[in-house]
Each structure stands twice: as C-alpha cells, then as structure tokens.
Amino acid sequence: MSEVQVLKPLKTWSHLAARRRKPSEYEIVTTNLHYSTRDTNAPWELDPEMFMNRWYKQYRNDSPLKHDDWNAFRDPEEIVYRTYNLMQDGQESYVYGLFDQFNAREHDKSLEKTWAGTLARIYTPARYLFHTLQMGSAYVGQMAPASTITNCTYFQMADSLRWLSHTAYRTKEMSLTFEDKGFGRTEREYWETEPVWQGFRELMEKVLVTWDWAEAFVALNLVAKPAVEESVLRKLGESARHNGDILLGLLTDAQLLDAARHRRWATALVKMALEKDDNREVIKGWIAKWEPLADKAIEAYCGALDDVPGAAEAAIRATREFRGGLGL
C-alpha cells in the first residue's frame, strides 16, 4: 500500500529559498509581487484580447528594452514602506522645523517685494510641475515589469507629492504677507501662459502620454527629472540665497536629497538593463529624442534667473554629466 504524502504549504518566501538563508525584510515584502507577469498572453486573468491585456502586452511585454529577468532588480538602498516612512518622517520634521523657525523670525517680511513677485511667477506654480512628476512616476510604477522597480517609483511618487505639499505650504504663507502678488490665485495662469514654464509644460505633457514603460522611465528619470532638479531646485535655490531667501535655499537642498536617491535607483536599473548589449542603443535613442525638449525647458526657466550667471549652461551640463556617468 503506497503512502500518501501530505504536501506542506509553501512559505511566503519560498521563491527565495535557493539563497539558503532567511530572506531579508526587503526581499520578503518587495520581490516577485506582480502576478500580472505570470502569463505573457494574458497579464490580467481575463480575455487576452481585453483592452487592458492588450495594453500591457504592447507597452510592457513588447517594450524594446529587454531583460531576461527584470525581477532580479534590487533597490540599492533596499527601502521598504516601513523604512521609507521612518526616513521621510525625519525629513518632514526637518522641513516643517524650517517653516516654523523662519515663520517665528518673520522671514517673509524681510523679503523684497520684487523677489516676492518673482516667486509668484517662477516658484509657486511649480506645484503643477511637481504633480506631473508624481503622475509620471505613478505610471512607470504601474507598468513596470518587476515589483522591485514599482516600489522605487512609488516612493519617488510620494516624494514628488511631498515637494508639491511644501510648495503649497509656502504659497499660503507668502499670501499672508504679500496679499497683492497673487499667491494662491495666479499659479495656474502662470503655469499655462508664462514663457518661463512652457518648456517644462510641453516636456511633461509629452512624458505623460508616453506609454511604453521603459521609454517613460528614460524620459522621466534620465531626462525630465534631472532637468527639473538642476534648474527648478538647484538653480532656483542659488537665486533664492542671492535674494536673502535662505528658507527657499534650504528647502530646495532638502528636496535635492530625495532627488539624489531617485538617481541612485535609476542608475542601478540602467546598469542592469545594459547587461544586454542591444539595450544601450535603445536607451541612447530615447535620450536623443527627449534631450532637446529638456534643454529647451531648462533654457526657458533659467532665463528668468538673472542673478545666477550661466545657470542654463550649468544645469544642462549637470544633466549631461549624470547621463554620462551611466555610460550613455
């Protein structure tokens, strides 16, 4: 009489058993979570010809950027939801500590009215720009072929929302001191019509209708975000310090810490993609497509920073150095 073998249920991390060690928290809660990658013909368990299945097959599975195992990607800092909240709680405490301290010192009353008018035109409308970064990050995360990539983009998405919130907070604060500058009332008009913003508006509107997941990643993380970071954060921060606005300079410094982390995971993903030789030309082709739009956006924005000589040239050079460091 044959014995009946009772199968034991698999542990949550059985797919990591080959490592012959207990998986880390990061590995357990981050890896191999996308069930939509199990069946390439029907990513979602419905009719293969359903619209959503056709979308994922075309814009994720059939992307020109290929890799044998996207699930092998790892965030170099192995951030999980728990540690992200611990880390950014500290960051937010720092930022809102800045707000409280500078408010107690009546910082805004020390600013020149001309600078306040400049901020109404070239700073507070940035909440629209930061929202496009948030939406772009959300799309790349939704379409990414591995949950470890999705995690990185979603934390990046959350950071973009934090930047937006900081900008909205300062908008309200400045409206209380400079009632005649249009803070809280004119940002949309500036975003839609002011020449300083039209380069970034065109760039980001086109990024947001880029459906291939990998091209969207390249356009956003390798081209558009570096352009925003080097101009709307770094160069605006320099201009702020020249105008006695130390608070804005410190705020952009804090946001650039987030941006540096975004670049580190993007660098790791590009390094992994370049393991396949054909991917280099694919990525270079996309960069060549998007770079002129980003340069145009930088030039339009930095043209308003008269007190930062060579701002546009320096910002464009910094974006080139970032991509050059990736071997692209």
Backbone torsions as a table, in degrees:
resi	resn	phi	psi	omega
1	MET	NA	124.8	-177.1
2	SER	-75.7	148.1	178.8
3	GLU	-83.5	142.6	176.5
4	VAL	-90.6	121.5	-179.4
5	GLN	-90.2	124.2	178.1
6	VAL	-88.7	117.5	-178.8
7	LEU	-78.1	131.2	177.5
8	LYS	-82.5	141.9	178.7
9	PRO	-64.3	144.1	178.5
10	LEU	-69.9	146.6	174.6
11	LYS	-75.8	161.9	-178.0
12	THR	-54.5	-35.7	-174.7
13	TRP	-105.7	28.9	-179.0
14	SER	-59.1	-30.3	179.5
15	HIS	-67.6	-9.8	178.2
16	LEU	-105.9	8.5	-173.2
17	ALA	-64.4	-26.8	-177.3
18	ALA	-61.9	-18.7	-179.5
19	ARG	-74.1	-14.2	177.9
20	ARG	56.3	38.8	173.1
21	ARG	-155.9	160.4	177.7
22	LYS	-68.1	127.1	-178.4
23	PRO	-64.2	155.6	176.6
24	SER	-75.5	166.1	175.5
25	GLU	-56.8	-42.1	-180.0
26	TYR	-59.1	-46.9	-178.3
27	GLU	-64.2	-40.3	-176.6
28	ILE	-66.1	-44.3	-171.3
29	VAL	-96.8	0.6	-173.4
30	THR	-122.9	-31.6	-169.8
31	THR	-89.7	146.9	173.0
32	ASN	53.0	47.0	-178.1
33	LEU	-99.8	-11.4	-176.7
34	HIS	-84.9	102.9	177.9
35	TYR	-75.4	-11.6	-179.8
36	SER	-76.1	-0.8	178.3
37	THR	-100.4	3.0	-175.1
38	ARG	-74.9	-36.0	-178.5
39	ASP	-123.2	107.0	-175.4
40	THR	-65.2	-24.2	-179.6
41	ASN	-83.4	-23.1	179.5
42	ALA	-143.6	79.7	-178.7
43	PRO	-51.9	-40.5	175.2
44	TRP	-106.2	136.8	-167.3
45	GLU	-73.6	64.9	179.6
46	LEU	-141.1	-172.6	178.5
47	ASP	-51.5	125.8	-180.0
48	PRO	-55.6	-24.6	-179.4
49	GLU	-93.1	4.7	175.0
50	MET	-61.6	147.2	-174.6
51	PHE	-51.9	-47.0	-176.0
52	MET	-65.1	-37.8	177.1
53	ASN	-65.8	-42.1	178.1
54	ARG	-63.1	-36.5	179.2
55	TRP	-62.1	-49.3	-177.9
56	TYR	-68.6	-35.5	178.3
57	LYS	-66.0	-39.6	-177.9
58	GLN	-76.7	-46.9	-169.2
59	TYR	-97.8	-8.3	173.1
60	ARG	-117.8	-62.0	-174.5
61	ASN	-63.5	-36.6	-176.4
62	ASP	-99.7	18.1	177.2
63	SER	-59.0	144.3	176.6
64	PRO	-62.8	-21.9	178.7
65	LEU	-85.1	116.9	-172.7
66	LYS	-117.0	150.3	170.2
67	HIS	-154.9	146.5	-177.8
68	ASP	-69.7	-26.9	-176.3
69	ASP	-153.0	84.7	178.4
70	TRP	-62.7	-25.6	-179.9
71	ASN	-67.0	-10.2	176.8
72	ALA	-76.4	-10.6	179.9
73	PHE	-65.4	141.7	175.7
74	ARG	-133.8	135.7	171.3
75	ASP	-62.4	123.3	-177.7
76	PRO	-59.3	-21.9	179.5
77	GLU	-103.7	-1.3	174.9
78	GLU	48.8	49.5	-179.4
79	ILE	-81.1	136.5	173.7
80	VAL	-120.8	172.4	-175.9
81	TYR	-55.5	-42.3	-178.8
82	ARG	-62.5	-49.0	-176.4
83	THR	-73.6	-30.1	175.3
84	TYR	-60.5	-45.1	-179.2
85	ASN	-66.5	-38.4	176.0
86	LEU	-61.4	-46.9	-177.0
87	MET	-65.2	-48.0	-174.5
88	GLN	-80.7	-18.2	170.5
89	ASP	-62.6	-40.6	176.0
90	GLY	-65.0	-40.9	178.5
91	GLN	-63.1	-43.4	-179.8
92	GLU	-67.9	-35.0	176.2
93	SER	-61.9	-39.6	178.0
94	TYR	-64.6	-48.8	-176.8
95	VAL	-62.7	-47.1	-178.3
96	TYR	-73.7	-21.3	169.5
97	GLY	-65.9	-40.0	174.4
98	LEU	-60.2	-47.8	-179.1
99	PHE	-57.6	-46.4	-177.3
100	ASP	-65.2	-44.6	-177.1
101	GLN	-66.3	-45.5	-178.8
102	PHE	-69.8	-31.1	175.9
103	ASN	-66.4	-41.4	179.0
104	ALA	-63.0	-29.9	178.9
105	ARG	-87.2	4.9	-178.7
106	GLU	53.7	48.0	-176.7
107	HIS	-55.6	-45.5	-173.4
108	ASP	-63.6	-29.6	179.2
109	LYS	-68.9	-18.3	179.9
110	SER	-85.9	-9.6	-177.6
111	LEU	-80.1	144.2	175.0
112	GLU	-68.2	145.3	179.9
113	LYS	-62.9	-33.3	179.0
114	THR	-65.2	-37.9	177.6
115	TRP	-67.9	-38.5	177.1
116	ALA	-60.4	-41.5	177.5
117	GLY	-64.1	-36.6	176.8
118	THR	-64.6	-42.0	179.3
119	LEU	-63.1	-37.4	178.4
120	ALA	-63.3	-26.9	-176.8
121	ARG	-93.3	-39.1	-171.3
122	ILE	-118.4	-0.5	178.4
123	TYR	-117.3	-61.0	-172.3
124	THR	-64.3	-25.9	173.3
125	PRO	-67.0	-8.5	-178.9
126	ALA	-63.7	-14.9	178.2
127	ARG	-64.7	-27.4	174.0
128	TYR	-68.9	-41.4	178.8
129	LEU	-63.5	-45.2	-179.3
130	PHE	-65.0	-30.3	177.2
131	HIS	-68.7	-34.4	176.4
132	THR	-66.7	-35.7	175.9
133	LEU	-64.2	-38.8	178.0
134	GLN	-62.8	-47.7	-178.4
135	MET	-66.2	-40.2	178.5
136	GLY	-62.9	-41.4	178.0
137	SER	-64.0	-38.9	179.7
138	ALA	-63.0	-40.8	-178.6
139	TYR	-67.4	-45.8	179.3
140	VAL	-59.8	-41.4	179.0
141	GLY	-64.3	-40.1	179.6
142	GLN	-65.2	-36.1	-174.7
143	MET	-94.6	-10.8	-174.2
144	ALA	-58.8	144.6	-176.3
145	PRO	-83.0	3.6	179.0
146	ALA	-146.5	141.3	-178.5
147	SER	-66.4	-26.9	178.1
148	THR	-68.2	-29.8	174.2
149	ILE	-74.5	-43.4	179.7
150	THR	-57.1	-43.6	179.6
151	ASN	-55.9	-46.4	-178.9
152	CYS	-61.3	-43.6	-178.0
153	THR	-69.0	-33.5	-179.7
154	TYR	-72.5	-35.2	173.9
155	PHE	-67.8	-36.5	174.5
156	GLN	-62.9	-40.8	176.7
157	MET	-59.3	-44.5	179.9
158	ALA	-64.1	-38.4	177.6
159	ASP	-63.6	-39.3	178.7
160	SER	-62.5	-38.2	176.7
161	LEU	-66.6	-36.1	176.6
162	ARG	-63.1	-43.4	178.6
163	TRP	-60.7	-42.2	178.2
164	LEU	-60.5	-44.0	-178.4
165	SER	-64.6	-40.5	177.1
166	HIS	-59.8	-43.0	-178.5
167	THR	-65.5	-42.1	178.9
168	ALA	-63.6	-38.4	179.3
169	TYR	-62.4	-46.7	179.9
170	ARG	-67.5	-32.4	177.4
171	THR	-59.3	-47.1	179.8
172	LYS	-65.2	-43.8	-179.9
173	GLU	-58.3	-47.6	-176.7
174	MET	-69.6	-26.4	177.9
175	SER	-65.3	-24.7	-179.3
176	LEU	-76.7	-26.4	179.9
177	THR	-95.8	-37.4	-176.6
178	PHE	-117.3	78.0	-174.4
179	GLU	-67.5	-21.1	-174.6
180	ASP	-96.7	5.5	-176.1
181	LYS	-96.7	-3.1	175.5
182	GLY	84.1	12.5	179.0
183	PHE	-59.5	129.8	-179.2
184	GLY	84.7	-4.6	-177.5
185	ARG	-123.7	-31.2	-170.1
186	THR	-108.8	1.1	-173.9
187	GLU	-61.1	-41.8	-179.0
188	ARG	-64.6	-41.4	179.0
189	GLU	-61.9	-43.5	177.7
190	TYR	-62.6	-44.3	-179.2
191	TRP	-60.0	-38.4	-174.9
192	GLU	-87.0	-22.0	-172.5
193	THR	-128.3	-26.5	-176.4
194	GLU	-67.3	125.6	-177.3
195	PRO	-54.1	-31.9	-177.0
196	VAL	-61.0	-25.7	-176.4
197	TRP	-100.3	-11.3	-169.1
198	GLN	-69.0	-28.7	176.0
199	GLY	-65.1	-46.0	179.1
200	PHE	-70.1	-33.8	178.8
201	ARG	-65.0	-44.3	177.7
202	GLU	-63.4	-46.1	-179.3
203	LEU	-57.7	-50.8	-173.6
204	MET	-74.4	-32.1	176.3
205	GLU	-64.6	-35.0	178.0
206	LYS	-75.3	-35.0	174.8
207	VAL	-60.7	-40.0	-175.0
208	LEU	-73.0	-8.8	173.7
209	VAL	-117.0	27.5	173.0
210	THR	-97.3	111.8	-167.4
211	TRP	-90.6	-33.4	178.8
212	ASP	-61.2	126.7	-172.1
213	TRP	-60.5	-40.0	-174.9
214	ALA	-74.7	-39.4	175.7
215	GLU	-65.7	-38.4	177.2
216	ALA	-60.9	-40.5	177.0
217	PHE	-62.5	-47.7	-179.2
218	VAL	-62.8	-47.5	-178.7
219	ALA	-61.1	-40.8	-176.9
220	LEU	-79.0	-58.1	-169.5
221	ASN	-83.6	-26.6	-177.9
222	LEU	-100.0	-17.1	-176.3
223	VAL	-124.5	-61.0	-172.4
224	ALA	-68.7	-50.0	-178.3
225	LYS	-61.7	-45.7	175.8
226	PRO	-57.4	-36.4	178.0
227	ALA	-64.1	-43.7	178.2
228	VAL	-64.0	-46.0	-175.0
229	GLU	-64.9	-38.8	-177.0
230	GLU	-79.0	-18.6	-178.7
231	SER	-110.9	-62.2	-174.7
232	VAL	-70.9	-23.2	174.9
233	LEU	-100.2	-65.9	-171.2
234	ARG	-65.7	-52.9	-175.4
235	LYS	-72.3	-35.1	174.5
236	LEU	-64.0	-38.9	177.5
237	GLY	-60.6	-39.5	177.2
238	GLU	-64.4	-44.1	179.0
239	SER	-62.0	-39.5	179.6
240	ALA	-60.1	-44.6	179.5
241	ARG	-63.1	-36.9	178.0
242	HIS	-64.1	-22.9	-178.3
243	ASN	-105.4	18.3	176.6
244	GLY	75.4	11.5	-178.6
245	ASP	-97.5	72.5	-176.6
246	ILE	-64.8	-32.4	179.8
247	LEU	-58.3	-48.1	-179.3
248	LEU	-65.2	-37.6	177.1
249	GLY	-60.8	-43.5	178.9
250	LEU	-68.8	-35.1	179.5
251	LEU	-65.9	-45.2	178.8
252	THR	-66.7	-33.0	175.2
253	ASP	-59.5	-43.8	-179.6
254	ALA	-64.5	-39.6	179.8
255	GLN	-69.3	-31.5	177.8
256	LEU	-67.8	-23.3	173.6
257	LEU	-64.6	-41.5	175.3
258	ASP	-62.1	-45.3	-177.6
259	ALA	-60.4	-37.8	179.3
260	ALA	-64.3	-37.8	177.5
261	ARG	-67.5	-38.7	177.0
262	HIS	-60.1	-40.2	-179.5
263	ARG	-67.6	-33.0	-179.1
264	ARG	-66.3	-42.7	179.6
265	TRP	-73.2	-35.1	177.4
266	ALA	-63.3	-38.7	177.2
267	THR	-61.5	-43.0	179.6
268	ALA	-63.4	-38.3	-179.9
269	LEU	-69.2	-40.9	177.6
270	VAL	-63.7	-43.0	178.6
271	LYS	-57.6	-41.8	178.6
272	MET	-66.0	-43.6	-179.5
273	ALA	-62.2	-35.2	-177.3
274	LEU	-74.7	-1.7	172.1
275	GLU	-63.0	-23.8	174.9
276	LYS	-102.9	119.9	-171.6
277	ASP	-56.7	-38.5	-176.3
278	ASP	-63.4	-23.8	-176.0
279	ASN	-69.4	-26.5	-177.7
280	ARG	-60.3	-46.6	-178.9
281	GLU	-69.7	-32.6	176.6
282	VAL	-62.1	-48.8	-178.8
283	ILE	-65.7	-43.0	179.0
284	LYS	-60.6	-38.0	178.6
285	GLY	-63.4	-42.2	178.1
286	TRP	-66.6	-40.7	178.4
287	ILE	-61.3	-43.6	178.7
288	ALA	-60.7	-32.4	179.1
289	LYS	-70.9	-41.5	-171.3
290	TRP	-93.6	-23.3	-174.9
291	GLU	-58.7	-43.8	179.9
292	PRO	-59.5	-38.3	177.9
293	LEU	-65.0	-40.1	179.8
294	ALA	-67.2	-42.4	178.6
295	ASP	-61.7	-42.0	178.5
296	LYS	-61.2	-40.3	179.5
297	ALA	-66.2	-43.2	178.5
298	ILE	-61.2	-46.0	-178.0
299	GLU	-62.7	-41.2	179.8
300	ALA	-65.5	-42.5	-177.3
301	TYR	-72.2	-50.1	-176.2
302	CYS	-68.4	-18.1	175.2
303	GLY	-61.4	-20.1	178.9
304	ALA	-87.9	-6.1	-177.5
305	LEU	-99.4	71.2	-174.6
306	ASP	-62.1	-26.9	-175.7
307	ASP	-90.2	8.3	175.0
308	VAL	-120.9	87.0	-177.1
309	PRO	-58.5	136.3	177.5
310	GLY	67.4	24.1	-176.0
311	ALA	-60.4	-47.2	-177.1
312	ALA	-63.7	-45.3	-178.9
313	GLU	-61.9	-42.6	-179.7
314	ALA	-66.4	-40.3	-179.5
315	ALA	-66.3	-44.6	178.9
316	ILE	-63.1	-42.0	179.3
317	ARG	-61.5	-40.0	179.8
318	ALA	-64.4	-38.2	178.1
319	THR	-66.7	-37.2	178.1
320	ARG	-65.6	-40.0	-179.7
321	GLU	-64.9	-37.9	177.1
322	PHE	-61.8	-49.9	-178.8
323	ARG	-68.9	-34.2	176.9
324	GLY	-63.3	-34.7	177.8
325	GLY	-66.6	-16.2	177.1
326	LEU	-89.0	-3.2	-176.6
327	GLY	81.6	25.1	-177.1
328	LEU	-116.1	NA	NA
